[in-house]
Amino acid sequence: MSTKKAYQQKIEAEVELAQAKLDELRAEAKSSAADVRIKYENCAEELEQKINATKTKLQELNKANEDAWEHLKDNAESTWNTLSSAVQDTAAKLKAQFKD
């Protein structure tokens, strides 16, 4: 398996985990009070945008030839890191809200 393909599969798996976390947050929102549900949905929309941006970068990476993918890899990695941080920050923020 090429390095490019292995890298794509790794990021795709991580995006799937982020999508699962987003789905989990949306499920929790359904059982929350209206004001909390709005906060959940706002956070969920932000995460959805970041997930979509990461998927777009993966598509670009997939279309790139072997020579060009290294250049695109850094950009995809940066987009993934942004998404990963957003998922962690959002989950922590929402959990803290329930402690209050």
Gaussian input, Z-matrix of N, CA and C with variables (Angstrom, degrees):
# hf/3-21g

backbone

0 1
 N
 C     1     B1
 C     2     B2     1     A1
 N     3     B3     2     A2     1     D1
 C     4     B4     3     A3     2     D2
 C     5     B5     4     A4     3     D3
 N     6     B6     5     A5     4     D4
 C     7     B7     6     A6     5     D5
 C     8     B8     7     A7     6     D6
 N     9     B9     8     A8     7     D7
 C    10    B10     9     A9     8     D8
 C    11    B11    10    A10     9     D9
 N    12    B12    11    A11    10    D10
 C    13    B13    12    A12    11    D11
 C    14    B14    13    A13    12    D12
 N    15    B15    14    A14    13    D13
 C    16    B16    15    A15    14    D14
 C    17    B17    16    A16    15    D15
 N    18    B18    17    A17    16    D16
 C    19    B19    18    A18    17    D17
 C    20    B20    19    A19    18    D18
 N    21    B21    20    A20    19    D19
 C    22    B22    21    A21    20    D20
 C    23    B23    22    A22    21    D21
 N    24    B24    23    A23    22    D22
 C    25    B25    24    A24    23    D23
 C    26    B26    25    A25    24    D24
 N    27    B27    26    A26    25    D25
 C    28    B28    27    A27    26    D26
 C    29    B29    28    A28    27    D27
 N    30    B30    29    A29    28    D28
 C    31    B31    30    A30    29    D29
 C    32    B32    31    A31    30    D30
 N    33    B33    32    A32    31    D31
 C    34    B34    33    A33    32    D32
 C    35    B35    34    A34    33    D33
 N    36    B36    35    A35    34    D34
 C    37    B37    36    A36    35    D35
 C    38    B38    37    A37    36    D36
 N    39    B39    38    A38    37    D37
 C    40    B40    39    A39    38    D38
 C    41    B41    40    A40    39    D39
 N    42    B42    41    A41    40    D40
 C    43    B43    42    A42    41    D41
 C    44    B44    43    A43    42    D42
 N    45    B45    44    A44    43    D43
 C    46    B46    45    A45    44    D44
 C    47    B47    46    A46    45    D45
 N    48    B48    47    A47    46    D46
 C    49    B49    48    A48    47    D47
 C    50    B50    49    A49    48    D48
 N    51    B51    50    A50    49    D49
 C    52    B52    51    A51    50    D50
 C    53    B53    52    A52    51    D51
 N    54    B54    53    A53    52    D52
 C    55    B55    54    A54    53    D53
 C    56    B56    55    A55    54    D54
 N    57    B57    56    A56    55    D55
 C    58    B58    57    A57    56    D56
 C    59    B59    58    A58    57    D57
 N    60    B60    59    A59    58    D58
 C    61    B61    60    A60    59    D59
 C    62    B62    61    A61    60    D60
 N    63    B63    62    A62    61    D61
 C    64    B64    63    A63    62    D62
 C    65    B65    64    A64    63    D63
 N    66    B66    65    A65    64    D64
 C    67    B67    66    A66    65    D65
 C    68    B68    67    A67    66    D66
 N    69    B69    68    A68    67    D67
 C    70    B70    69    A69    68    D68
 C    71    B71    70    A70    69    D69
 N    72    B72    71    A71    70    D70
 C    73    B73    72    A72    71    D71
 C    74    B74    73    A73    72    D72
 N    75    B75    74    A74    73    D73
 C    76    B76    75    A75    74    D74
 C    77    B77    76    A76    75    D75
 N    78    B78    77    A77    76    D76
 C    79    B79    78    A78    77    D77
 C    80    B80    79    A79    78    D78
 N    81    B81    80    A80    79    D79
 C    82    B82    81    A81    80    D80
 C    83    B83    82    A82    81    D81
 N    84    B84    83    A83    82    D82
 C    85    B85    84    A84    83    D83
 C    86    B86    85    A85    84    D84
 N    87    B87    86    A86    85    D85
 C    88    B88    87    A87    86    D86
 C    89    B89    88    A88    87    D87
 N    90    B90    89    A89    88    D88
 C    91    B91    90    A90    89    D89
 C    92    B92    91    A91    90    D90
 N    93    B93    92    A92    91    D91
 C    94    B94    93    A93    92    D92
 C    95    B95    94    A94    93    D93
 N    96    B96    95    A95    94    D94
 C    97    B97    96    A96    95    D95
 C    98    B98    97    A97    96    D96
 N    99    B99    98    A98    97    D97
 C   100   B100    99    A99    98    D98
 C   101   B101   100   A100    99    D99
 N   102   B102   101   A101   100   D100
 C   103   B103   102   A102   101   D101
 C   104   B104   103   A103   102   D102
 N   105   B105   104   A104   103   D103
 C   106   B106   105   A105   104   D104
 C   107   B107   106   A106   105   D105
 N   108   B108   107   A107   106   D106
 C   109   B109   108   A108   107   D107
 C   110   B110   109   A109   108   D108
 N   111   B111   110   A110   109   D109
 C   112   B112   111   A111   110   D110
 C   113   B113   112   A112   111   D111
 N   114   B114   113   A113   112   D112
 C   115   B115   114   A114   113   D113
 C   116   B116   115   A115   114   D114
 N   117   B117   116   A116   115   D115
 C   118   B118   117   A117   116   D116
 C   119   B119   118   A118   117   D117
 N   120   B120   119   A119   118   D118
 C   121   B121   120   A120   119   D119
 C   122   B122   121   A121   120   D120
 N   123   B123   122   A122   121   D121
 C   124   B124   123   A123   122   D122
 C   125   B125   124   A124   123   D123
 N   126   B126   125   A125   124   D124
 C   127   B127   126   A126   125   D125
 C   128   B128   127   A127   126   D126
 N   129   B129   128   A128   127   D127
 C   130   B130   129   A129   128   D128
 C   131   B131   130   A130   129   D129
 N   132   B132   131   A131   130   D130
 C   133   B133   132   A132   131   D131
 C   134   B134   133   A133   132   D132
 N   135   B135   134   A134   133   D133
 C   136   B136   135   A135   134   D134
 C   137   B137   136   A136   135   D135
 N   138   B138   137   A137   136   D136
 C   139   B139   138   A138   137   D137
 C   140   B140   139   A139   138   D138
 N   141   B141   140   A140   139   D139
 C   142   B142   141   A141   140   D140
 C   143   B143   142   A142   141   D141
 N   144   B144   143   A143   142   D142
 C   145   B145   144   A144   143   D143
 C   146   B146   145   A145   144   D144
 N   147   B147   146   A146   145   D145
 C   148   B148   147   A147   146   D146
 C   149   B149   148   A148   147   D147
 N   150   B150   149   A149   148   D148
 C   151   B151   150   A150   149   D149
 C   152   B152   151   A151   150   D150
 N   153   B153   152   A152   151   D151
 C   154   B154   153   A153   152   D152
 C   155   B155   154   A154   153   D153
 N   156   B156   155   A155   154   D154
 C   157   B157   156   A156   155   D155
 C   158   B158   157   A157   156   D156
 N   159   B159   158   A158   157   D157
 C   160   B160   159   A159   158   D158
 C   161   B161   160   A160   159   D159
 N   162   B162   161   A161   160   D160
 C   163   B163   162   A162   161   D161
 C   164   B164   163   A163   162   D162
 N   165   B165   164   A164   163   D163
 C   166   B166   165   A165   164   D164
 C   167   B167   166   A166   165   D165
 N   168   B168   167   A167   166   D166
 C   169   B169   168   A168   167   D167
 C   170   B170   169   A169   168   D168
 N   171   B171   170   A170   169   D169
 C   172   B172   171   A171   170   D170
 C   173   B173   172   A172   171   D171
 N   174   B174   173   A173   172   D172
 C   175   B175   174   A174   173   D173
 C   176   B176   175   A175   174   D174
 N   177   B177   176   A176   175   D175
 C   178   B178   177   A177   176   D176
 C   179   B179   178   A178   177   D177
 N   180   B180   179   A179   178   D178
 C   181   B181   180   A180   179   D179
 C   182   B182   181   A181   180   D180
 N   183   B183   182   A182   181   D181
 C   184   B184   183   A183   182   D182
 C   185   B185   184   A184   183   D183
 N   186   B186   185   A185   184   D184
 C   187   B187   186   A186   185   D185
 C   188   B188   187   A187   186   D186
 N   189   B189   188   A188   187   D187
 C   190   B190   189   A189   188   D188
 C   191   B191   190   A190   189   D189
 N   192   B192   191   A191   190   D190
 C   193   B193   192   A192   191   D191
 C   194   B194   193   A193   192   D192
 N   195   B195   194   A194   193   D193
 C   196   B196   195   A195   194   D194
 C   197   B197   196   A196   195   D195
 N   198   B198   197   A197   196   D196
 C   199   B199   198   A198   197   D197
 C   200   B200   199   A199   198   D198
 N   201   B201   200   A200   199   D199
 C   202   B202   201   A201   200   D200
 C   203   B203   202   A202   201   D201
 N   204   B204   203   A203   202   D202
 C   205   B205   204   A204   203   D203
 C   206   B206   205   A205   204   D204
 N   207   B207   206   A206   205   D205
 C   208   B208   207   A207   206   D206
 C   209   B209   208   A208   207   D207
 N   210   B210   209   A209   208   D208
 C   211   B211   210   A210   209   D209
 C   212   B212   211   A211   210   D210
 N   213   B213   212   A212   211   D211
 C   214   B214   213   A213   212   D212
 C   215   B215   214   A214   213   D213
 N   216   B216   215   A215   214   D214
 C   217   B217   216   A216   215   D215
 C   218   B218   217   A217   216   D216
 N   219   B219   218   A218   217   D217
 C   220   B220   219   A219   218   D218
 C   221   B221   220   A220   219   D219
 N   222   B222   221   A221   220   D220
 C   223   B223   222   A222   221   D221
 C   224   B224   223   A223   222   D222
 N   225   B225   224   A224   223   D223
 C   226   B226   225   A225   224   D224
 C   227   B227   226   A226   225   D225
 N   228   B228   227   A227   226   D226
 C   229   B229   228   A228   227   D227
 C   230   B230   229   A229   228   D228
 N   231   B231   230   A230   229   D229
 C   232   B232   231   A231   230   D230
 C   233   B233   232   A232   231   D231
 N   234   B234   233   A233   232   D232
 C   235   B235   234   A234   233   D233
 C   236   B236   235   A235   234   D234
 N   237   B237   236   A236   235   D235
 C   238   B238   237   A237   236   D236
 C   239   B239   238   A238   237   D237
 N   240   B240   239   A239   238   D238
 C   241   B241   240   A240   239   D239
 C   242   B242   241   A241   240   D240
 N   243   B243   242   A242   241   D241
 C   244   B244   243   A243   242   D242
 C   245   B245   244   A244   243   D243
 N   246   B246   245   A245   244   D244
 C   247   B247   246   A246   245   D245
 C   248   B248   247   A247   246   D246
 N   249   B249   248   A248   247   D247
 C   250   B250   249   A249   248   D248
 C   251   B251   250   A250   249   D249
 N   252   B252   251   A251   250   D250
 C   253   B253   252   A252   251   D251
 C   254   B254   253   A253   252   D252
 N   255   B255   254   A254   253   D253
 C   256   B256   255   A255   254   D254
 C   257   B257   256   A256   255   D255
 N   258   B258   257   A257   256   D256
 C   259   B259   258   A258   257   D257
 C   260   B260   259   A259   258   D258
 N   261   B261   260   A260   259   D259
 C   262   B262   261   A261   260   D260
 C   263   B263   262   A262   261   D261
 N   264   B264   263   A263   262   D262
 C   265   B265   264   A264   263   D263
 C   266   B266   265   A265   264   D264
 N   267   B267   266   A266   265   D265
 C   268   B268   267   A267   266   D266
 C   269   B269   268   A268   267   D267
 N   270   B270   269   A269   268   D268
 C   271   B271   270   A270   269   D269
 C   272   B272   271   A271   270   D270
 N   273   B273   272   A272   271   D271
 C   274   B274   273   A273   272   D272
 C   275   B275   274   A274   273   D273
 N   276   B276   275   A275   274   D274
 C   277   B277   276   A276   275   D275
 C   278   B278   277   A277   276   D276
 N   279   B279   278   A278   277   D277
 C   280   B280   279   A279   278   D278
 C   281   B281   280   A280   279   D279
 N   282   B282   281   A281   280   D280
 C   283   B283   282   A282   281   D281
 C   284   B284   283   A283   282   D282
 N   285   B285   284   A284   283   D283
 C   286   B286   285   A285   284   D284
 C   287   B287   286   A286   285   D285
 N   288   B288   287   A287   286   D286
 C   289   B289   288   A288   287   D287
 C   290   B290   289   A289   288   D288
 N   291   B291   290   A290   289   D289
 C   292   B292   291   A291   290   D290
 C   293   B293   292   A292   291   D291
 N   294   B294   293   A293   292   D292
 C   295   B295   294   A294   293   D293
 C   296   B296   295   A295   294   D294
 N   297   B297   296   A296   295   D295
 C   298   B298   297   A297   296   D296
 C   299   B299   298   A298   297   D297

   B1=1.4458
   B2=1.5270
   B3=1.3179
   B4=1.4583
   B5=1.5257
   B6=1.3130
   B7=1.4620
   B8=1.5220
   B9=1.3237
   B10=1.4680
   B11=1.5215
   B12=1.3137
   B13=1.4667
   B14=1.5350
   B15=1.3091
   B16=1.4664
   B17=1.5246
   B18=1.3176
   B19=1.4646
   B20=1.5184
   B21=1.3283
   B22=1.4606
   B23=1.5235
   B24=1.3040
   B25=1.4614
   B26=1.5261
   B27=1.3201
   B28=1.4672
   B29=1.5303
   B30=1.3280
   B31=1.4594
   B32=1.5289
   B33=1.3243
   B34=1.4587
   B35=1.5289
   B36=1.3200
   B37=1.4616
   B38=1.5266
   B39=1.3254
   B40=1.4634
   B41=1.5285
   B42=1.3265
   B43=1.4688
   B44=1.5277
   B45=1.3170
   B46=1.4691
   B47=1.5232
   B48=1.3227
   B49=1.4660
   B50=1.5258
   B51=1.3236
   B52=1.4650
   B53=1.5226
   B54=1.3257
   B55=1.4633
   B56=1.5321
   B57=1.3219
   B58=1.4601
   B59=1.5244
   B60=1.3296
   B61=1.4616
   B62=1.5203
   B63=1.3133
   B64=1.4592
   B65=1.5299
   B66=1.3151
   B67=1.4628
   B68=1.5268
   B69=1.3294
   B70=1.4732
   B71=1.5299
   B72=1.3235
   B73=1.4665
   B74=1.5232
   B75=1.3142
   B76=1.4723
   B77=1.5294
   B78=1.3188
   B79=1.4638
   B80=1.5312
   B81=1.3384
   B82=1.4602
   B83=1.5239
   B84=1.2997
   B85=1.4647
   B86=1.5192
   B87=1.3147
   B88=1.4672
   B89=1.5233
   B90=1.3146
   B91=1.4563
   B92=1.5298
   B93=1.3162
   B94=1.4610
   B95=1.5253
   B96=1.3123
   B97=1.4598
   B98=1.5289
   B99=1.3183
   B100=1.4662
   B101=1.5243
   B102=1.3345
   B103=1.4618
   B104=1.5306
   B105=1.3204
   B106=1.4582
   B107=1.5262
   B108=1.3113
   B109=1.4635
   B110=1.5370
   B111=1.3226
   B112=1.4663
   B113=1.5242
   B114=1.3423
   B115=1.4664
   B116=1.5213
   B117=1.3307
   B118=1.4549
   B119=1.5242
   B120=1.3289
   B121=1.4532
   B122=1.5226
   B123=1.3248
   B124=1.4698
   B125=1.5255
   B126=1.3178
   B127=1.4776
   B128=1.5244
   B129=1.3179
   B130=1.4618
   B131=1.5235
   B132=1.3184
   B133=1.4647
   B134=1.5290
   B135=1.3242
   B136=1.4605
   B137=1.5257
   B138=1.3247
   B139=1.4595
   B140=1.5271
   B141=1.3101
   B142=1.4652
   B143=1.5240
   B144=1.3140
   B145=1.4733
   B146=1.5269
   B147=1.3133
   B148=1.4666
   B149=1.5275
   B150=1.3185
   B151=1.4671
   B152=1.5292
   B153=1.3208
   B154=1.4641
   B155=1.5263
   B156=1.3325
   B157=1.4715
   B158=1.5253
   B159=1.3235
   B160=1.4678
   B161=1.5227
   B162=1.3268
   B163=1.4683
   B164=1.5254
   B165=1.3201
   B166=1.4652
   B167=1.5244
   B168=1.3332
   B169=1.4720
   B170=1.5265
   B171=1.3200
   B172=1.4596
   B173=1.5253
   B174=1.3200
   B175=1.4606
   B176=1.5316
   B177=1.3325
   B178=1.4636
   B179=1.5286
   B180=1.3168
   B181=1.4624
   B182=1.5294
   B183=1.3111
   B184=1.4590
   B185=1.5295
   B186=1.3271
   B187=1.4628
   B188=1.5296
   B189=1.3081
   B190=1.4698
   B191=1.5211
   B192=1.3197
   B193=1.4612
   B194=1.5286
   B195=1.3001
   B196=1.4704
   B197=1.5267
   B198=1.3265
   B199=1.4606
   B200=1.5309
   B201=1.3158
   B202=1.4627
   B203=1.5241
   B204=1.3046
   B205=1.4575
   B206=1.5185
   B207=1.3105
   B208=1.4718
   B209=1.5258
   B210=1.3227
   B211=1.4687
   B212=1.5283
   B213=1.3190
   B214=1.4620
   B215=1.5287
   B216=1.3086
   B217=1.4689
   B218=1.5281
   B219=1.3220
   B220=1.4672
   B221=1.5244
   B222=1.3165
   B223=1.4598
   B224=1.5290
   B225=1.3182
   B226=1.4673
   B227=1.5282
   B228=1.3192
   B229=1.4682
   B230=1.5358
   B231=1.3150
   B232=1.4578
   B233=1.5268
   B234=1.3256
   B235=1.4672
   B236=1.5231
   B237=1.3311
   B238=1.4631
   B239=1.5234
   B240=1.3337
   B241=1.4613
   B242=1.5245
   B243=1.3246
   B244=1.4582
   B245=1.5227
   B246=1.3192
   B247=1.4604
   B248=1.5201
   B249=1.3096
   B250=1.4564
   B251=1.5322
   B252=1.3243
   B253=1.4700
   B254=1.5298
   B255=1.3228
   B256=1.4645
   B257=1.5256
   B258=1.3191
   B259=1.4690
   B260=1.5242
   B261=1.3258
   B262=1.4635
   B263=1.5300
   B264=1.3275
   B265=1.4656
   B266=1.5186
   B267=1.3167
   B268=1.4623
   B269=1.5187
   B270=1.3091
   B271=1.4639
   B272=1.5229
   B273=1.3207
   B274=1.4688
   B275=1.5265
   B276=1.3104
   B277=1.4635
   B278=1.5310
   B279=1.3284
   B280=1.4608
   B281=1.5275
   B282=1.3207
   B283=1.4589
   B284=1.5317
   B285=1.3159
   B286=1.4720
   B287=1.5229
   B288=1.3077
   B289=1.4635
   B290=1.5260
   B291=1.3094
   B292=1.4641
   B293=1.5229
   B294=1.3373
   B295=1.4601
   B296=1.5223
   B297=1.3336
   B298=1.4709
   B299=1.5094
   A1=108.32
   A2=115.39
   A3=119.11
   A4=110.17
   A5=114.60
   A6=120.67
   A7=109.93
   A8=116.24
   A9=120.97
   A10=110.22
   A11=117.06
   A12=121.54
   A13=110.95
   A14=117.17
   A15=120.88
   A16=110.33
   A17=116.38
   A18=120.80
   A19=110.49
   A20=116.97
   A21=120.88
   A22=111.10
   A23=116.55
   A24=120.25
   A25=111.31
   A26=116.74
   A27=121.03
   A28=110.44
   A29=116.63
   A30=120.33
   A31=110.65
   A32=118.20
   A33=121.20
   A34=110.82
   A35=117.44
   A36=121.18
   A37=110.61
   A38=116.45
   A39=120.20
   A40=111.32
   A41=116.97
   A42=120.68
   A43=109.49
   A44=116.74
   A45=120.05
   A46=110.82
   A47=117.53
   A48=120.95
   A49=110.89
   A50=116.70
   A51=120.57
   A52=110.01
   A53=116.79
   A54=120.54
   A55=110.38
   A56=117.12
   A57=120.95
   A58=110.77
   A59=117.21
   A60=121.18
   A61=110.34
   A62=116.68
   A63=121.08
   A64=110.17
   A65=116.67
   A66=120.69
   A67=111.23
   A68=115.59
   A69=121.01
   A70=110.75
   A71=116.71
   A72=120.65
   A73=111.15
   A74=116.22
   A75=119.47
   A76=111.05
   A77=117.43
   A78=120.73
   A79=110.38
   A80=116.79
   A81=120.63
   A82=110.45
   A83=117.15
   A84=121.33
   A85=111.43
   A86=116.34
   A87=119.98
   A88=112.03
   A89=117.10
   A90=120.00
   A91=112.20
   A92=117.14
   A93=122.08
   A94=111.23
   A95=114.68
   A96=121.10
   A97=109.06
   A98=116.73
   A99=121.94
   A100=112.65
   A101=118.52
   A102=119.85
   A103=111.81
   A104=116.25
   A105=120.62
   A106=109.39
   A107=116.60
   A108=121.40
   A109=110.45
   A110=116.96
   A111=121.19
   A112=110.02
   A113=117.04
   A114=120.20
   A115=111.03
   A116=116.07
   A117=120.51
   A118=110.45
   A119=115.86
   A120=119.57
   A121=111.76
   A122=116.95
   A123=119.78
   A124=110.54
   A125=115.99
   A126=120.01
   A127=110.39
   A128=116.21
   A129=120.57
   A130=111.02
   A131=117.35
   A132=120.64
   A133=111.05
   A134=116.68
   A135=120.39
   A136=110.78
   A137=116.16
   A138=119.85
   A139=111.11
   A140=116.39
   A141=120.89
   A142=110.54
   A143=116.98
   A144=120.90
   A145=110.67
   A146=116.52
   A147=120.26
   A148=111.41
   A149=116.98
   A150=121.06
   A151=109.21
   A152=116.49
   A153=119.88
   A154=111.68
   A155=116.96
   A156=120.32
   A157=110.38
   A158=116.04
   A159=120.01
   A160=110.58
   A161=117.03
   A162=120.20
   A163=111.10
   A164=116.78
   A165=120.73
   A166=110.75
   A167=115.99
   A168=119.74
   A169=110.66
   A170=117.06
   A171=120.10
   A172=111.27
   A173=116.42
   A174=119.78
   A175=110.41
   A176=116.50
   A177=120.41
   A178=110.09
   A179=115.29
   A180=120.85
   A181=110.45
   A182=116.39
   A183=121.98
   A184=111.40
   A185=117.14
   A186=121.74
   A187=112.62
   A188=116.89
   A189=120.72
   A190=110.60
   A191=114.57
   A192=117.70
   A193=108.94
   A194=115.58
   A195=120.48
   A196=112.73
   A197=116.84
   A198=120.20
   A199=112.24
   A200=117.50
   A201=121.06
   A202=113.10
   A203=117.83
   A204=119.28
   A205=113.19
   A206=118.74
   A207=121.38
   A208=110.41
   A209=115.99
   A210=120.73
   A211=110.38
   A212=116.67
   A213=121.07
   A214=111.95
   A215=116.40
   A216=121.80
   A217=111.27
   A218=117.08
   A219=120.54
   A220=111.26
   A221=116.39
   A222=120.89
   A223=110.50
   A224=117.14
   A225=121.20
   A226=110.20
   A227=116.57
   A228=121.32
   A229=110.78
   A230=115.87
   A231=120.81
   A232=110.65
   A233=115.86
   A234=120.45
   A235=110.15
   A236=116.82
   A237=120.16
   A238=110.97
   A239=117.44
   A240=120.52
   A241=111.27
   A242=116.97
   A243=121.30
   A244=110.30
   A245=116.35
   A246=121.25
   A247=111.15
   A248=117.04
   A249=121.55
   A250=111.40
   A251=116.08
   A252=120.69
   A253=110.78
   A254=116.19
   A255=120.05
   A256=111.23
   A257=116.87
   A258=120.40
   A259=109.86
   A260=116.67
   A261=120.43
   A262=111.36
   A263=116.96
   A264=120.94
   A265=111.62
   A266=116.26
   A267=120.46
   A268=110.96
   A269=116.91
   A270=120.39
   A271=110.35
   A272=117.27
   A273=120.61
   A274=111.04
   A275=116.78
   A276=121.20
   A277=111.35
   A278=115.60
   A279=119.01
   A280=111.86
   A281=117.72
   A282=120.21
   A283=110.41
   A284=116.28
   A285=120.45
   A286=109.84
   A287=116.66
   A288=120.45
   A289=110.92
   A290=117.06
   A291=119.42
   A292=112.53
   A293=116.99
   A294=119.66
   A295=110.91
   A296=115.58
   A297=120.62
   A298=112.36
   D1=136.77
   D2=-178.65
   D3=-72.74
   D4=158.52
   D5=177.25
   D6=-61.07
   D7=-39.86
   D8=179.20
   D9=-59.43
   D10=-48.82
   D11=-178.13
   D12=-64.07
   D13=-42.41
   D14=179.24
   D15=-63.00
   D16=-42.07
   D17=179.02
   D18=-63.58
   D19=-44.49
   D20=178.65
   D21=-59.59
   D22=-44.76
   D23=-179.35
   D24=-63.35
   D25=-38.46
   D26=178.43
   D27=-62.48
   D28=-49.48
   D29=-178.94
   D30=-66.73
   D31=-39.64
   D32=177.67
   D33=-59.74
   D34=-41.87
   D35=178.51
   D36=-64.47
   D37=-40.40
   D38=179.45
   D39=-68.47
   D40=-34.96
   D41=176.44
   D42=-66.33
   D43=-39.02
   D44=176.85
   D45=-61.50
   D46=-39.68
   D47=177.08
   D48=-65.03
   D49=-40.48
   D50=177.67
   D51=-63.86
   D52=-40.87
   D53=178.20
   D54=-63.89
   D55=-39.18
   D56=177.83
   D57=-63.82
   D58=-40.86
   D59=177.43
   D60=-63.66
   D61=-40.89
   D62=177.32
   D63=-61.51
   D64=-44.80
   D65=177.74
   D66=-60.92
   D67=-38.96
   D68=177.54
   D69=-63.14
   D70=-44.47
   D71=178.59
   D72=-62.19
   D73=-40.84
   D74=178.84
   D75=-66.33
   D76=-36.39
   D77=177.56
   D78=-65.96
   D79=-41.85
   D80=177.41
   D81=-63.16
   D82=-36.64
   D83=-178.64
   D84=-63.55
   D85=-35.39
   D86=-178.72
   D87=-61.40
   D88=-28.14
   D89=-177.75
   D90=-99.61
   D91=12.19
   D92=-177.29
   D93=-102.92
   D94=166.17
   D95=175.50
   D96=-64.57
   D97=159.06
   D98=-174.12
   D99=-56.43
   D100=-44.53
   D101=-177.71
   D102=-66.02
   D103=-37.92
   D104=178.21
   D105=-71.46
   D106=-37.79
   D107=179.30
   D108=-60.22
   D109=-39.14
   D110=178.03
   D111=-63.72
   D112=-43.85
   D113=178.15
   D114=-62.27
   D115=-43.38
   D116=177.26
   D117=-57.70
   D118=-47.33
   D119=-176.24
   D120=-65.29
   D121=-38.18
   D122=176.75
   D123=-62.18
   D124=-44.21
   D125=177.88
   D126=-65.17
   D127=-40.40
   D128=-179.40
   D129=-63.23
   D130=-39.53
   D131=178.71
   D132=-64.13
   D133=-41.11
   D134=177.56
   D135=-62.57
   D136=-43.73
   D137=178.88
   D138=-64.80
   D139=-40.04
   D140=178.99
   D141=-59.74
   D142=-41.17
   D143=178.02
   D144=-63.14
   D145=-41.92
   D146=179.87
   D147=-68.74
   D148=-36.92
   D149=176.11
   D150=-63.22
   D151=-45.17
   D152=179.91
   D153=-63.74
   D154=-38.47
   D155=177.63
   D156=-63.17
   D157=-40.73
   D158=179.11
   D159=-66.50
   D160=-40.65
   D161=177.56
   D162=-62.81
   D163=-38.49
   D164=177.74
   D165=-62.55
   D166=-43.60
   D167=178.33
   D168=-63.35
   D169=-36.93
   D170=178.06
   D171=-65.88
   D172=-37.73
   D173=177.32
   D174=-64.02
   D175=-42.00
   D176=176.78
   D177=-61.12
   D178=-42.28
   D179=179.46
   D180=-62.94
   D181=-41.60
   D182=-179.68
   D183=-62.84
   D184=-37.14
   D185=-177.85
   D186=-79.18
   D187=-18.41
   D188=-176.39
   D189=-72.31
   D190=145.86
   D191=175.18
   D192=-76.92
   D193=171.52
   D194=-175.20
   D195=-58.02
   D196=-33.20
   D197=-178.29
   D198=-74.30
   D199=-35.65
   D200=-174.33
   D201=-87.94
   D202=-17.90
   D203=-172.35
   D204=-65.61
   D205=-31.64
   D206=179.39
   D207=-57.92
   D208=-40.92
   D209=178.79
   D210=-64.88
   D211=-42.60
   D212=-178.92
   D213=-73.32
   D214=-25.36
   D215=-178.17
   D216=-57.62
   D217=-44.67
   D218=-179.38
   D219=-61.54
   D220=-41.34
   D221=178.89
   D222=-65.97
   D223=-43.03
   D224=178.34
   D225=-64.10
   D226=-39.70
   D227=179.09
   D228=-63.01
   D229=-42.31
   D230=178.73
   D231=-63.10
   D232=-43.87
   D233=178.61
   D234=-63.04
   D235=-41.67
   D236=178.57
   D237=-63.78
   D238=-43.50
   D239=180.00
   D240=-60.83
   D241=-38.17
   D242=176.54
   D243=-62.31
   D244=-45.55
   D245=178.91
   D246=-63.36
   D247=-46.87
   D248=-178.59
   D249=-59.29
   D250=-45.46
   D251=178.51
   D252=-63.34
   D253=-40.59
   D254=-179.51
   D255=-64.38
   D256=-40.03
   D257=178.84
   D258=-63.16
   D259=-46.75
   D260=-179.15
   D261=-64.98
   D262=-44.46
   D263=-179.32
   D264=-64.32
   D265=-42.73
   D266=-179.07
   D267=-65.20
   D268=-44.93
   D269=179.38
   D270=-61.28
   D271=-43.87
   D272=179.75
   D273=-65.05
   D274=-42.63
   D275=-179.65
   D276=-61.85
   D277=-43.52
   D278=-178.35
   D279=-71.84
   D280=-35.14
   D281=176.71
   D282=-66.30
   D283=-39.01
   D284=178.67
   D285=-63.78
   D286=-35.12
   D287=179.90
   D288=-61.29
   D289=-36.93
   D290=-179.20
   D291=-75.53
   D292=-18.81
   D293=177.10
   D294=-74.19
   D295=-29.24
   D296=-177.20
   D297=-69.64

